Amino acid sequence: MKFKVNEIFTSIQGEGTRAGRVCCFIRLTGCPLRCVYCDTEYAFYNGQMKDLKEILDEVIKQVGTPRPEINAPFVELTGGEPLAHPHAPDLLRHLLTLQYEVAIETAGSHDLSSVPSEIIKIVDRKTPGSGEVDQWLETNLKYLVPGQDELKFVLVNESDYEWSKKWCLKRSIFDQHTVLFSPAWGSLNPQWLAEKIIQDQLPVRFQTQLHKVIWGADRTGV
Ligand code: SF4
């Protein structure tokens, strides 16, 4: 079982409700989408073929031997679009078997049914401003585990805010799932978004990309 891997690195988790934790990222190569704000274009094509054992050995080397207790080392499978790889669910299962706490970051355009339910799913719902709003499988909603998984909206402009709010209200998403609203870096004013969320008392979590605050927007491998 082989994967094209762009990079494996350990950094601070920059997004979501687990932001701030040390996390080992496995970034697989390739993505069929082309979001206007993509900050990982370098992962569209570049990478090296690695087999499962090489990947697991590298993770263990970087974050240590897995252990089952709370605050076990945190590992995230990302991309690109990790679910574009047919064996991504197998890699996730092996990481779980090793007793890491494991997350996947995915665009929600690929079927989540093969992802084990214990995997923390951070699912992007692409907005009109992303240019990829139609890349969405509505059936994926039924695989989200309330309290564990997260739906993320990267907002490019003010109309993306209204669109995302309406989309969630129509499906009663706020009653079921953790929702993240994030300003697209360099596009939407974070202060405008924060004030809008407060004004509307919207039950979402404002988030920004912490790793970019720490290291700057252009640094890779963090
Ligand atoms: S889904 Fe992610 S990796 Fe793919 S183009 Fe969009 S932002 Fe980039």
Residues whose N, C-alpha, C, O or C-beta is under 5 A from the ligand:
A	BS01	SF4	C31 L33 R34 C35 C38 D39 T40 G79 G80 E81 A107
